[in-house]
Amino acid sequence: MKVLVIGDMCRDVYIYGTCRKMCPDAPIPVFVPTQKRENKGMAGNVYENLLSLSMPSVLISNDNAVIKTRYVEESKNHMLLRVDSGEESINRITGIEDFRLSDYDAVIISDYDKGYIHEDDIRLICHYHPLVFLDTKKIIGEYCKNCAFIKINVSEYERSFKDFKNPAELWAEDKMIVTLGSAGCMFKNNIYKVEKVEIRDTSGAGDTFLASLVFEYLQSGDIEKALKFANKCSTIVVQQKGVTVIDDAQRIL
């Protein structure tokens, strides 16, 4: 089996350090860096999770111009500041017709709405492939009607569907997977709960959820099994510092 991941990518940079005194000329702590970690983020993190799960995958993305730098007090894992750069330089995806989408068992669109993928691109990808998993920051609309599944978080869900009274939107009910944070996820009005754990960092957990969901769905063909597996995997990564990926060893714990 093989998966194609299409979407905006960034570099997630974590600068860890200490804060042992206050700045004398402003009411802010003095941050002393001690270590730096970085990895692929957004669509790149989905891709890295699939590889870590031993799922052959290909990533089509921007040239990694976006950088998200987080400054974190290391003893309490408290984020002091996030600095984003490079979003203005992202170019729109081209050549979708030449991607040979039929070579892949599933396509993941990881759309952080930074300008790489437009609504028409999503519509076109879904036209060419029958099993598309979409994760988007855009308002849900007719452009993604032919996706197999749409994964969004609860705030994105409420932003797109405040009441579900528009008949034109009812097609989405059978496709929508809503992640609920520590409450698990929702699909077709069923709640799939997760184990209560100590959360250290939620960054990238949605990417792990999406990659794990697709991985298990391709193995079993059972969306409920896939949802439970994705819940388990995302629960593991939120217990760790920074943006991390699930792997074969962790998922059986």
TIMAR-100595 format. One line per field, with one value per residue (C-alpha): x, y negated, z. Coordinates in steps of 0.05 Angstrom, whole numbers, padded with zeros to 5 digits. Example, Ala and Ser with C-alpha at 12.3 -4.5 7.8 and 13.67 -1.06 7.14 Angstrom:
px	[00246,00273]
py	[00090,00021]
pz	[00156,00143]
This chain:
px	[00000,00022,-00004,00005,00006,-00008,-00007,00028,00092,00133,00193,00174,00231,00233,00281,00283,00313,00309,00275,00308,00299,00256,00279,00297,00269,00204,00155,00178,00223,00294,00299,00366,00367,00396,00376,00343,00300,00268,00228,00179,00111,00040,00035,00108,00089,00032,00083,00135,00082,00064,00137,00146,00087,00123,00071,00104,00087,00103,00099,00081,00088,00117,00191,00189,00192,00147,00182,00146,00194,00170,00207,00194,00214,00242,00228,00152,00147,00112,00111,00130,00127,00115,00146,00121,00155,00155,00080,00080,00128,00085,00066,00003,00007,00011,00009,-00044,-00064,00006,00010,-00013,-00060,-00084,-00017,-00036,-00085,-00104,-00091,-00085,-00096,-00066,-00089,-00067,-00094,-00028,-00040,-00010,-00077,-00141,-00212,-00209,-00147,-00183,-00242,-00195,-00157,-00223,-00245,-00183,-00182,-00238,-00205,-00185,-00177,-00182,-00157,-00169,-00171,-00218,-00293,-00324,-00363,-00383,-00311,-00297,-00363,-00327,-00276,-00284,-00272,-00261,-00223,-00229,-00224,-00284,-00272,-00265,-00329,-00368,-00341,-00365,-00429,-00461,-00529,-00530,-00596,-00575,-00597,-00538,-00491,-00522,-00478,-00421,-00451,-00429,-00358,-00342,-00292,-00287,-00229,-00249,-00182,-00182,-00253,-00233,-00268,-00338,-00363,-00436,-00457,-00419,-00365,-00301,-00269,-00195,-00156,-00143,-00069,-00023,-00017,00050,00044,-00014,00026,00022,-00027,-00078,-00026,-00012,-00087,-00096,-00036,-00056,-00128,-00108,-00057,-00107,-00164,-00120,-00103,-00173,-00223,-00261,-00269,-00288,-00223,-00186,-00216,-00199,-00128,-00120,-00145,-00094,-00036,-00052,-00059,00012,00044,00010,00048,00114,00150,00147,00122,00134,00113,00082,00120,00110,00139,00095,00030,00029,00040]
py	[00000,-00071,-00140,-00208,-00268,-00337,-00401,-00460,-00443,-00481,-00473,-00467,-00495,-00490,-00532,-00506,-00547,-00574,-00634,-00649,-00725,-00782,-00834,-00899,-00944,-00907,-00861,-00799,-00740,-00735,-00673,-00636,-00584,-00516,-00470,-00470,-00418,-00421,-00376,-00377,-00406,-00409,-00363,-00345,-00318,-00276,-00247,-00233,-00197,-00152,-00135,-00121,-00072,-00038,-00062,-00077,-00149,-00208,-00281,-00337,-00405,-00475,-00487,-00490,-00566,-00571,-00568,-00564,-00578,-00565,-00589,-00542,-00544,-00474,-00456,-00468,-00460,-00528,-00563,-00636,-00657,-00631,-00668,-00650,-00670,-00655,-00647,-00703,-00665,-00602,-00589,-00552,-00479,-00462,-00400,-00360,-00326,-00297,-00268,-00198,-00195,-00126,-00098,-00110,-00073,-00137,-00211,-00257,-00331,-00368,-00439,-00491,-00546,-00580,-00589,-00524,-00490,-00526,-00500,-00484,-00442,-00401,-00391,-00367,-00318,-00288,-00281,-00240,-00195,-00159,-00156,-00226,-00244,-00319,-00360,-00434,-00501,-00528,-00534,-00468,-00474,-00441,-00439,-00380,-00343,-00284,-00273,-00205,-00234,-00304,-00312,-00378,-00399,-00422,-00497,-00488,-00446,-00500,-00553,-00515,-00485,-00525,-00492,-00445,-00474,-00486,-00424,-00436,-00419,-00354,-00313,-00327,-00290,-00221,-00245,-00290,-00267,-00318,-00315,-00337,-00342,-00305,-00281,-00240,-00247,-00247,-00211,-00205,-00232,-00178,-00198,-00156,-00170,-00170,-00150,-00208,-00225,-00281,-00328,-00360,-00387,-00383,-00410,-00362,-00315,-00327,-00306,-00242,-00229,-00237,-00194,-00139,-00141,-00130,-00077,-00035,-00046,-00019,00042,00059,00022,00007,-00066,-00053,-00013,-00069,-00122,-00083,-00072,-00145,-00165,-00118,-00145,-00218,-00205,-00178,-00238,-00291,-00263,-00282,-00348,-00384,-00357,-00282,-00223,-00157,-00094,-00018,-00009,-00062,-00043,00026,00000]
pz	[00000,-00013,00009,-00023,00024,-00007,00033,00065,00101,00152,00197,00270,00311,00387,00427,00499,00554,00625,00657,00724,00729,00704,00654,00691,00636,00619,00657,00620,00638,00612,00568,00563,00507,00523,00465,00397,00362,00294,00248,00190,00209,00182,00121,00133,00202,00172,00123,00178,00220,00161,00149,00223,00219,00161,00110,00043,00028,-00018,00001,-00048,-00015,-00016,-00010,00066,00069,00130,00198,00265,00322,00392,00454,00512,00586,00592,00665,00660,00584,00582,00515,00520,00448,00377,00318,00247,00183,00109,00096,00046,00000,-00010,-00083,-00104,-00123,-00197,-00242,-00204,-00269,-00274,-00203,-00224,-00165,-00185,-00163,-00090,-00045,-00009,-00014,00046,00037,00096,00083,00133,00088,00077,00002,-00026,-00038,-00062,-00062,-00136,-00124,-00071,-00117,-00173,-00128,-00105,-00178,-00194,-00132,-00094,-00025,-00003,00070,00079,00138,00124,00159,00106,00115,00092,00027,-00038,-00061,-00015,-00026,-00060,-00004,00030,00099,00127,00192,00230,00302,00343,00334,00259,00259,00296,00249,00188,00215,00271,00263,00203,00181,00109,00069,00021,00079,00101,00055,00103,00163,00139,00123,00182,00235,00290,00339,00409,00445,00511,00498,00437,00370,00340,00278,00257,00325,00361,00411,00412,00479,00497,00558,00607,00607,00628,00568,00556,00485,00436,00377,00319,00352,00297,00245,00283,00288,00212,00193,00242,00218,00146,00164,00202,00153,00096,00139,00162,00119,00184,00201,00273,00284,00250,00295,00358,00333,00315,00385,00417,00375,00387,00461,00462,00427,00470,00530,00499,00489,00422,00356,00356,00313,00331,00313,00311,00381,00414,00382,00414,00485]
